[in-house]
Amino acid sequence: MSASRRRILAGVLTLTTALALSACSDVGGGTEADGDTLTMMVPLFGTAPDPQGEIHQAVEKLTGKKLSISWTPNAEYNEKVNVVLASDSIPDVMVIQDNKGPSFVQAAKAGAFWDLTDKLDKYPNLKPKSEQAWINSKTDGRNYGVYRVRPLLRSAVVLRKDWLDKLGLEPPKTTEDLYEIAKAFTERDPDGNGEKDTYGLILPKWPGTNFAASSPYNVIDVWFGTPNNVGMRDGKLVPEFDVPEFWEAQKYIKRFIDEGLVNPDWATLDTGRWNDPFVQGKGGIIIDVNVRAGELFDEFKELDRETYHEKVAMAGNLSLPDGRKFSYPFTGFNGIVAISKQRVRTEEQLDDVLRTLDRLAAKEGAILLNNGIEGRNFRVEDGYAVKINDQDPAVKVINNDVDFAFIQLGMTSSVGVAGDAYEWMRPSEAEKEWLEQRDELMNLDLQTAVHDPSLPVISQTAVERGATLNPIPTDARVKYLAGELTEEQFRAEIKRWYDSGGTQILAELQAGIAKIGG
């Protein structure tokens, strides 16, 4: 989320974009909402659902509305949103993935969307479930939509369980435990092939240029006591990379790299191939989101259904050896569902739309959007959803519509936050135990979470100059860890960041935080 807040809206509308604008003029239309039909724009990850399909029809029945949905492929969604925001064709309801970006901020401040900050109390299913996520989802201090819930705490350490078992090791509890495990995975032949061909920690090249990007590096920084992106120290807002604890964290990471306890291609490994060394038996530790453990269970399952459940273990955020613990949280949301003032013009119309969204966010709606139709494509067993009739071509369509389309309208349930929907059952006891452990660790680590106080506010300097400023500390960190910069040279790069606009960014963020009472 931090990265998207600081992106610059690149370029201006070209002729191609202008043509796209006219092509999408039917998304919402400039006319007033008609009350019987709800126009929507929603990201799409699979095949667009048929308006006559079972899920679409079921959602219409639940809401009492005809739904005219513009399903837009996710790869081009933000670009299409920018075009729509610049037009007179904003639909009644839009999923906004980047509500911190300049295009949406400008539109919201210009009055294009309803400010819902003080309007959700009478809609029980839309009221924020998490005060922290509600704060994090603000756009420059205001809530211009209902946030789409995601886990507020999902950082974790995933390990090769079979390697731990062979070496007689337990999952780590402290940062020093993690180092010792990484050393053992590198030096003690955990796969038993008699060769020194494994390593401990798998680090990837993190995509994007923003420093605070929810990477393993940021997670480790916070473990050592740094701010999460920015934080207050002695009454002054300071960045993650300019506190004493940051240098302790870098020395810790560099120890892994210098001693050969990480993958040799750590500076270039694409995150899309992050699982590969783990599954291929080359590396044994990943610091990422807890749902990655589920991905790895699935990948091992494809290779060997008899032993896959023996391969994955998980730990939560780690304490320092002296017992202090700082956990890395996420934002708790993934975009918002915003309501247009262009078509929804009166308080009465707004109430009608919010009541419709409230039905979608209720238990029945959450189950429909996340699981489907009970008895048709799933049944409930021991409190979990189990897919049924999945060889029926019609049911395959239902599953596609749920898994890749309508789930994007979910405001109270998602992967990692089942909410009122059902968690999908996993077949092995190891996976069921992992699901229970995931929730236990999330609740435990939330107690020591270090939240980013700048999430609700916007720095105009960051918007305008972030693309130039953000890479300065990010590139310097990689070069320092690779041994290409000394600590003194790294500190010089940090000073360059301050002098080039970083000081102004911090001042603007601190003023914004003070304004909203943070």
N, C-alpha and C positions, 0 to 999 in steps of 0.2 A: 504494500500500500504506500509505503513511503516513497518508493520510486515513482509511482504514478502521480503523486502529489507534486513532484518537482519536474515533471516533464514539460517541455515547451510545445505548444501547438505549432507543429512545423509547417512553414509555408503559408500560402494563401490558396483560395479556391481556384483551381485551374479550369480550363474548358471542360475537361473530363468530369471534374467534380460538379460543375454547373449542369452538365447533362444528367449526372446521377441525381442531382437535386430535382430536376423536372421528372425523372423516372420514378422517384419515390414520393411524388406529391400526393399519392393516395394513402400514405401511411396513416394519417390522422385527419387531414383536411382542416381548413381554417374555420369550419363551421362549428357551432355549438354542439356539445354532446347530445345525442337524442334520447338517452335514458334507457332504451331497450338494448342497445348494442354498446359494448365496451371495445374500443380500439386499443391495441397494445403493440409494442415493439419489444421483442424478446430474442436473446442470443440463441443460436442453434448449434449443436454439436454433432448431429446426425442427420437423418432424413426428416424433412418438414412433415409434421403430422397432417393427415387428411382432415379437413373440417367436419367430414362425415364419420370420422373414425370414432372408436368406442371411448377413448379417453377424452377427446375433445367434447364429445356429446355429454359425457358424464360430468365434465367440469362445467359445461353450460347449464346442465340440470341443477348442479349444486349451487351455482351462483345466481341462477334465474336470469342470466344475461346471455345474449348472443355475443360471441367473441370473434372479433375480426383481428387476427394476430398476424403481424408482419414478422415471420421467422427469418432471422438474418444470420448467416454463417458467422461463427465466433471470430474467425480469422479477420474478417472485415467489419466486425461489429462497431468498434470504436470510431472508425472512419465514417461509417454510415450514420452513427449518432451525431457526429460533428456536422454532417450535411443536413440532417433533419433539424438540429438545433438552430441552424442558420436559415431555416425555411419558415413558411407559414403553415406547415403541415405536421405539427407535433401531435402525436396521438394522445388519447386520454391518459394512458399509463405507459411508462417506459422503464425498462430495466436499465439503470445507469451503472456501468461497471466501474467507471472512474469519476466518482463524484468529487474528487479533489482536483481534477484537471481543469485547465483554464477555460476550455469551451463550456463545460457545465457550470463552472463558477460564474462566468460572465452571464450565462443565460438565467441562472437562478437569481442572481442579484438584480437582473433586469426585470424580474417578475414573471418569468416563463413558467415557474413551477410553484405549487403551493408550499408554504412554510408550515410544516407539520409539527414543529417543536412543541407546541402547546395544544395540539389537537387530537391526541390519540387516547386520552384517558377513558373515554366512553366506548372504546373498541377493545374488548378484553384480550383478543388474540393478537392485536397489533401493538399493544403496550410493550415497551422494551422489557425483555426477559433479563437483560444484563445492563445495568447502569453504565458499566465501563464501555461496553460495545456501543451503547447509545451515544456516549461522549465521543468515542473514537470515530463514529460514522458522521459526525457533524461536518458541514461544509462551511468553513470560515465562521464557526460558532453557531450555526443554525442547522436544523434537520429538515432537509428538503425531500425526504422520502422515508419509507420504512426499510430499515436495513435487512439484508438477507443474511440470516444467522450462519456463522461458521464457528468452529471451536475457538474459544478465547485463549486456550493454552493447549498447544499440540506439539511442542518441541520435545524430542526424545532421542535416545541413543539406541540404535538397532544393531544387534550383534549376531555373529554365527554361533548359534547355540551348540552345534555339534563340536565346534572348536573349543568352546568353553568347557564342555563336558570332557573332551579328550584330555585337556590340560588341567582338569580339576579346578577350574576357576569359576567364580560367581560373577554375575553382572555387576558393573561398577556402581559405587555410591558416591565416590569423590573423584575430583580431577586427577589425583595421583593414581587412583585405581585404574582409570582409563589409560593413563600412560603405561602402567605396568602390563595391562592386558594387550595394548598395542605392541609392546616390546615382546611379549610372549608369543603373540600371533606371528611376529616377524622372525623370531629366532628359535622357537621350540617346535617347529614342524607340526603345526596343528592339523594338517591334512594327512599326516602319517605316510607321505610318499618318499621320505628319506632325502628330500631335496630342500634347499633354502630358497623357496620360490613363492613365499607369501609375505604379506605385509599387514599392518594393523588397520590404520585409519584410511578411509577412502574420501579424498577431498576433490571436489570438482571446481572448474572455473565457473564463477557465478555470473549469470547473464545480467546485462544491464550495467549502468555506470553509477547508480546511487550507492552510497556507502552502507546505509542502513537498509539492507535488502533481504532480511530474514535468512541469511546464509549461515553455514556452520561457523564461520568466523565471527559473525555477530552473536551467535548463541554463546560461544566461548567467551567473547568479550564480557557479556552480561554475567556469566558464571563468575568471572573474576571481579565483578563489582562496578563495571562501567555503567553509564546511563544507557538506556535503550534508545539509540539515535541521538537524543539530547536529554539533558536533565539539569536540574538546579543544583548549583554548588555555591555556597556562600552568597545566596541571593542573586546569582548570575547564571544565565543559561549557557551551558557549555556542550560541545559535541562529544560523542562517544570516543572519538579518537584524540582527545586532548585532556585526559585525566591520568593520574599515575597508574591506576589499575589497568589501563589500556596497554601500557608497556609490559606489564606482567603477563597479560594475556598473549601478547605477541611473542614474548620469549618462550612461553609454553608451547604455542603452535610451532614456532621455529625449531624447538627441541625435537618434535616429531619429524619435521622435514629434514633437519640436519643429520639425524640419526637413521634416516632411511626407513622410518616407521609408517610412511604414507606411500601412496601410489606415485611412481616417478613422474607421471604426467599430470600432477595435481594442478598445475597452472593452466592446463589446456583441456582437461577432461570435460566434455560436454555433459550438462546435467541430464540430457536425454539418455545418456549411457551410464548413468550413475549406478544403476543396479547391476550392470554387467560384471564388474570384478567380484562383487559379492556372490552372485549366483555361480560364476565360473570358478569360485574357490581361489581367487587371487588375494582378495582383501576381506577383512572381517568386521569392520565397524563403519556405520553411517550415522552421522548426526543430522537429523532432519525432522520432518513431521512424523507423528506416530502412525499415520495411515500407511506410511511406506512399508511398515512391517506386514500389513495386509497384502500389499503389492508383491512383496517378496515371497510370502506364503503361496500366492497364486503362481508366481513364476516357477518356484520349486515344484509345485503340484503338476505343472505341465511336463516337467522332466521325470518325476518319479512320484507316483501317487502313494507309494508304500512308505516312503521315508521323509516326505516333504515337511511333515509336522515336527521333525527333529532339528530343523535347520535355523530357526529364527527365535531370538530372545530379544527382550527390550528392557531398557531402564529409562527412568525419567531424567529431569535436569539434575546435574551433579553439584554436590557441595564442595567447598574448598576443604583442604585437609584440616583446617582449624574449626570446621563445623558450620561456618557461615554459608548461607545458601541464597542465591539470587537466580530466579528462573526467568526464562525468555518466553514472553507471551506473544500472541499474534493480535490482530486487531479485533477479532470477534465478529467480523462481517466481511461480506464480499459484494460490494456494491449495494445499491438501493433500488427500491421500486418507487419512482417519482410520478406525481400526478400533474398533468398539464393545466395551467390556468388559461391557456389559449382556447381550449374546448370546454373544460370543466370550470365554468365561470362564476357560479354562485356557491354560497355555503351549502345550500340544499343539494346541489349536484355533487359537491365534494362529499357530503355525508353519504350520499347514495353509493359513490365509488368506494369510500372507505368501508362501508358495510359489506360491499361485495368482496373487497380484499380481506376483510375480517373473516368471512366464510371460508375463503381459501386458506387462511392461516389457522383455522380451527382444526380440531383433531381429524374430522372427516376429510377436510381438504388436504391436510398434511399427508394423510395416508394415501389419498388418491394421487397427489402429485409425486410422491416419493416411492410408493409401492405399486399402485395400480388399483385394480378392482378385485376385492376379496372374493374367492371362489371361482374367479375367471382366470387370472394369471398368477395368483398367489394364495396361500393359506397361512394361517397362524399356527405355529407349533412352539410350545414352551416360551411364548412371548416374542418369538422371532418370526419374520416373514420367510416363507419358503416358496420358491417359484414352482408353478404347476403348469401342466399342459404346454410346456415350452417347445414341443415339436409341432404344435398346431400353428400353421402359418399366420392365422389371425392373431394368435396370442403373441407371436414373435413381433408383430406390429405394435401391439400394446406395450410390450417390454421396451421396444425402441422408443416409443412416444414418451414413456416414463423416464427411462434412463438418460436420454439425450435431449429431451425437449422440455416437457412440462415441469420437470424438477427445477428448472431455472426460475419458475414462478414461486418456488418455495421460500417463505420468509421465516419459518420457524423450525425447519428441519433441513438437514443436509448430511453429507458424508461426515461422520464424526460427531454429529449432533442429531440423533434420531428424533429428539423432541417427542411430539405426539405420533409421529410415524413409527413404523417398525424397523428395527435393525434387521438386515438380512442375515439369516442363519449361515454360519460357517460349519463345515462338516466335522472337523476334528476337535477333540477336546482341547488341544493346544491352541487352536484359533479362538475357541470360546473363552479360554482363560486369558488370551491376549486381549480380547474385547473388554473383559472385566478389568484387567490390569490397566488398559488404556484409560478408562474412565476414572479409576482410582488415582492414577498418577496425575491426570489432569486436575482433579480436585485438590490433590495434595500440593502440586506445584503452583496452583493459583494463589496459594497463601503466601508465596514468596516472589510473586511475579513483579517484574520491573516494567511498568508501562511507559509508553512514549507520550509525554505531555503535549507534544506539538501536533498530534494527529488531528485535533479539531480545528486547527487554524491554518492559515495560508500566508506564506511569505511571497510578496510580489517579486522581490528580487530573485527568489528561488525559481519562480515561474519563468521569469524573463532570462535568467542567466544560469539556471541549474545545469543545462546541458554542457556548459563550459566548466562550471565549478565542480560538479559532482565527481568527475573522473580524477581530480587532483589527489584526494586522499585514497581513493580506491586503487588507482594505479600504483601509488607510493607504497601501499601495504603489500601488494603482490611483489613488487621489486625488493622490498625490505625482506620479506620472507624468503625470497629466492637468493638473497645475499648480494643483490645488485645495488642496494642502497644501504648506507650506514644509518644508525639511529639518528645521528646528527642531520644527515641529508633528508631523512624522513621528516624530522621536525621542521626543516626548512620548507618542505612542501606544504606542511600544515600551515606555516606562517603565510605562504603564498596564497593558500585558500582563504585565510582571514583577510589578507590585504586585497584580494581580488573581488571581494563581495561577501565572504563568509561572515564578517563582523556585522554587516547590514542584515543578513538573513537571520542571524541570532537575535538581533535587536527587534526585528519585525515579529519573529515568533514569540519572543518574550512579551512584547506589547500585546500581542493577540491572546496569549495565555492569560495575562493579567486581566484583559477586558472581559473574558468569559468566566473569570473567577477561578482559574486553574492554579 
